[in-house]
Structures are given as C-alpha cells and as structure tokens.
C-alpha cells in the first residue's frame, strides 16, 4: 500500500513528462525547436515529434500564403500631382530559421511591420519615377510588378517571399479634388472652344467656296445667256432684214401694226396727233369717201 502511494505520483510525473515531450506539427505550419533561445531543429513536415521537456520549446509559424494590407500612402509622382494609394501584398514564410533570427520573439506582428516599411518604401520609389497618368492607366500592372520585384529582395532578409503586390485604390487627396476638377473642366472647355473655332473656320471656308462657286456658275450662266441672246437677236435681225428686202411694203405695214399695238393700250388710248400724220397711214381707208 505504501509502495503504491509513492509510485502513483512518480507515474503521474512520468506521464506528464512524456506528454510534454510530444508535439504535433500541422500541415499548415512549420515548427522550430528552441533550446535556451537557440534553434536546434526545424520541423517542416506534418507529424508527431519529440522534444526535451522543460529545456526545449516549440514555436510554430503559419506556412500558408498570408495577406497584408498597406494603409493609405501619399505619393508624389514625377508630375507633382499627389495621389493617395492603397495596396496589399501576399507573402509567405519560406525560411523559418532566418525569420526567427530576423524578428526574434516579435513573430508575425513585427515581421509585418517591417514588411510594411519595405512595401511603402518601394511603392514611393517606383511610383515617384512615373507620371500620375501612368499610375492611373492600364500600365499600372507593370508598376505593381516592379514594386513586387523590388520588395522581394529586401523581404528575403526576413525569411519572407513576397508573392504579389496589388494597388487597390488610387485617388487624389480631398484637398486637391476641387482644384483638379476645375483644371479638368477648364481643359475640356478649352478643347471645346478649339473645336468650335475649328468648326466655324471650316464652315466659313465651305461657305466662301460655295459663294465663289455660285458666282462662277451665275457668271457662266449669264455669259451663256448673253451669247444665246446675241445669237437670237442676230438671227432675228437677219430674218427682219430678209423680210424687209423681200417685201418692203409688207415690212412697213408689220412695223406699223407693232407700233399701234404698243401705243393703243388699255388706259393709254388718248392721243393728240395731226390727222394727216404718217402714223395713221395704214388706218386710213383707201377710198377717201369712206
């Protein structure tokens, strides 16, 4: 009975010691076995492992791809047009020993603070060499790749691999929005005024061309009409001359009738002339008694 009393505590201590010497590495983790703060073993494969109780400790780190949001960052591109940029990065711990040496007991929290500094520095460096139009255009994918490549080198000293960097939002500072909108409005108004001026110039040019064409057409038509009229008058005079030469008395009779038609119009039939005037020769009867 007395032996059982002594063995039971010992057995309990043995069981506790055995359990405390066991640890499990999950497939989503990597583990470091530390002895007095120094790394003595790296466990990267999932499974059940042993450590020395009370002397060694186990520190685990996430082996998955992690995300890190980079807060709003004010940058000044090459055209001095300030922008507010939000970004995020995806990274993973590739070298847990180097990671432990770089951040110590600070762990992920300290590592992400240092990664933030790297991303902010490289974002300012890359975007500060291009214009704001390049940042806002479709070429920003190239810029994000340059930021990632620059951050990879610096993050490697932390035992981290930067997998991707993305710019989520790129806006103007609130204080600059109104001034920017006013400048954009002025530029559009100037472009509209230039288009209107060019349109008016083109309209005047077309109108002048049309007016000149009208003048040329009317002048040519008048010239042709004068030629036709001259030819017709010449032909008419020729006919009159031929008729006069063929029968002089008939021609004189015809001319007299034309004179009567023009002189004896309605409302204009009062004439004061001598009865023996030659104007009435063809109105007189051949018989004096009639």
RAKAFEN-V34924 format. One record per backbone hydrogen bond with DSSP energy under -0.5 kcal/mol. NH is the residue of the N-H (numbers start at 1). CO is the residue of the C=O. E is the energy in kcal/mol with one decimal. If there is no record, write none. Layout:
nh->(NH & NH)
co->(CO & CO)
e->(E & E)
This chain:
nh->(5 & 6 & 7 & 8 & 9 & 10 & 11 & 12 & 13 & 14 & 15 & 16 & 17 & 18 & 19 & 20 & 21 & 22 & 23 & 25 & 26 & 29 & 30 & 31 & 32 & 33 & 34 & 34 & 35 & 36 & 38 & 40 & 41 & 43 & 44 & 47 & 49 & 51 & 53 & 55 & 56 & 57 & 59 & 61 & 63 & 64 & 66 & 68 & 70 & 71 & 73 & 75 & 75 & 77 & 78 & 80 & 82 & 83 & 84 & 85 & 85 & 86 & 87 & 88 & 89 & 90 & 91 & 92 & 93 & 94 & 94 & 95 & 96 & 99 & 100 & 101 & 102 & 103 & 104 & 106 & 107 & 109 & 110 & 111 & 112 & 113 & 114 & 115 & 116 & 117 & 118 & 119 & 120 & 121 & 122 & 123 & 124 & 125 & 126 & 127 & 128 & 129 & 130 & 135 & 136 & 137 & 140 & 141 & 142 & 143 & 144 & 145 & 146 & 147 & 148 & 149 & 150 & 151 & 152 & 153 & 154 & 155 & 156 & 157 & 158 & 159 & 160 & 161 & 163 & 163 & 164 & 166 & 168 & 168 & 169 & 171 & 176 & 177 & 177 & 178 & 180 & 181 & 182 & 183 & 184 & 185 & 186 & 187 & 188 & 189 & 190 & 191 & 192 & 193 & 194 & 195 & 196 & 197 & 198 & 199 & 200 & 201 & 202 & 203 & 204 & 205 & 206 & 207 & 208 & 209 & 210 & 211 & 212 & 213 & 214 & 215 & 216 & 217 & 218 & 219 & 220 & 221 & 222 & 223 & 224 & 225 & 226 & 227 & 228 & 229 & 230 & 231 & 232 & 233 & 234 & 235 & 236 & 237 & 238 & 239 & 240 & 241 & 242 & 243 & 244 & 245 & 246 & 247 & 251 & 252 & 253 & 254 & 255 & 256 & 257 & 258 & 259 & 260 & 261 & 262 & 263 & 264 & 265 & 265 & 268 & 271 & 273 & 277 & 280 & 281 & 283 & 284 & 284 & 288 & 290)
co->(1 & 2 & 3 & 4 & 5 & 6 & 7 & 8 & 9 & 10 & 11 & 12 & 13 & 14 & 15 & 16 & 17 & 19 & 49 & 47 & 24 & 26 & 61 & 43 & 59 & 41 & 32 & 57 & 38 & 55 & 35 & 33 & 33 & 31 & 42 & 25 & 23 & 21 & 51 & 52 & 52 & 34 & 32 & 30 & 28 & 28 & 91 & 89 & 87 & 69 & 85 & 73 & 83 & 81 & 130 & 77 & 80 & 75 & 171 & 73 & 83 & 169 & 70 & 166 & 68 & 164 & 66 & 161 & 62 & 92 & 159 & 159 & 94 & 95 & 96 & 97 & 98 & 99 & 100 & 103 & 104 & 106 & 106 & 107 & 108 & 109 & 110 & 111 & 112 & 113 & 114 & 115 & 116 & 117 & 118 & 119 & 120 & 121 & 122 & 123 & 124 & 126 & 127 & 131 & 132 & 133 & 137 & 138 & 139 & 139 & 140 & 141 & 142 & 143 & 144 & 145 & 146 & 147 & 148 & 149 & 150 & 151 & 152 & 154 & 155 & 156 & 155 & 92 & 90 & 161 & 90 & 88 & 86 & 166 & 86 & 84 & 173 & 173 & 174 & 174 & 176 & 177 & 178 & 179 & 180 & 181 & 182 & 183 & 184 & 185 & 186 & 187 & 188 & 189 & 190 & 191 & 192 & 193 & 194 & 195 & 196 & 197 & 198 & 199 & 200 & 201 & 202 & 203 & 204 & 205 & 206 & 207 & 208 & 209 & 210 & 211 & 212 & 213 & 214 & 215 & 216 & 217 & 218 & 219 & 220 & 221 & 222 & 223 & 224 & 225 & 226 & 227 & 228 & 229 & 230 & 231 & 232 & 233 & 234 & 235 & 236 & 237 & 238 & 239 & 240 & 241 & 242 & 243 & 247 & 248 & 249 & 250 & 251 & 252 & 253 & 254 & 255 & 256 & 257 & 258 & 259 & 260 & 263 & 268 & 265 & 269 & 271 & 274 & 277 & 278 & 280 & 280 & 281 & 286 & 287)
e->(-1.6 & -1.3 & -2.8 & -2.0 & -0.7 & -1.2 & -3.0 & -2.4 & -2.6 & -2.6 & -2.6 & -2.8 & -2.7 & -2.7 & -2.8 & -2.5 & -0.9 & -1.1 & -2.4 & -2.9 & -0.6 & -1.9 & -2.3 & -2.9 & -2.8 & -2.9 & -0.6 & -3.4 & -3.0 & -0.9 & -1.5 & -3.1 & -1.3 & -3.1 & -0.6 & -1.7 & -3.2 & -2.2 & -0.7 & -1.0 & -2.6 & -2.6 & -2.6 & -3.0 & -3.1 & -0.5 & -3.7 & -2.6 & -3.1 & -0.6 & -2.5 & -0.5 & -2.6 & -0.7 & -2.9 & -1.9 & -0.8 & -2.3 & -4.1 & -3.0 & -0.5 & -2.5 & -1.4 & -2.1 & -2.6 & -2.4 & -2.5 & -1.5 & -0.5 & -0.7 & -2.0 & -1.8 & -0.5 & -2.4 & -2.4 & -2.2 & -2.1 & -2.3 & -2.1 & -2.0 & -0.9 & -0.6 & -1.0 & -2.2 & -2.9 & -1.6 & -2.1 & -2.4 & -2.5 & -1.8 & -1.8 & -2.8 & -2.9 & -2.2 & -2.5 & -2.4 & -2.3 & -2.2 & -2.8 & -2.4 & -1.5 & -1.2 & -0.9 & -1.5 & -2.1 & -0.9 & -1.3 & -1.0 & -1.0 & -1.2 & -2.6 & -1.8 & -1.9 & -2.3 & -2.4 & -2.6 & -2.1 & -2.3 & -2.1 & -1.0 & -1.0 & -2.7 & -1.4 & -1.0 & -1.5 & -1.5 & -2.0 & -2.4 & -2.8 & -0.7 & -1.6 & -2.7 & -2.3 & -0.7 & -1.3 & -2.5 & -1.5 & -0.9 & -0.7 & -0.6 & -2.6 & -3.1 & -2.6 & -2.3 & -2.8 & -2.8 & -2.6 & -2.5 & -2.5 & -2.6 & -2.4 & -2.5 & -2.7 & -2.7 & -2.5 & -2.4 & -2.7 & -2.7 & -2.7 & -2.4 & -2.8 & -2.5 & -2.5 & -2.6 & -2.8 & -2.3 & -2.6 & -2.9 & -2.8 & -2.3 & -2.7 & -3.0 & -2.5 & -2.3 & -2.6 & -2.7 & -2.7 & -2.8 & -3.2 & -2.8 & -2.6 & -2.7 & -3.0 & -2.6 & -2.6 & -2.9 & -2.7 & -2.3 & -2.9 & -3.3 & -2.8 & -2.7 & -2.9 & -3.0 & -2.6 & -2.5 & -3.3 & -3.1 & -2.2 & -2.4 & -2.9 & -2.9 & -2.7 & -3.0 & -3.0 & -2.3 & -1.8 & -2.4 & -2.0 & -2.1 & -2.0 & -2.7 & -2.5 & -1.9 & -2.3 & -2.0 & -1.9 & -2.7 & -2.6 & -1.9 & -2.0 & -3.1 & -1.4 & -0.6 & -2.1 & -0.6 & -0.6 & -2.1 & -1.4 & -1.5 & -1.4 & -1.0 & -0.6 & -0.6 & -1.6)
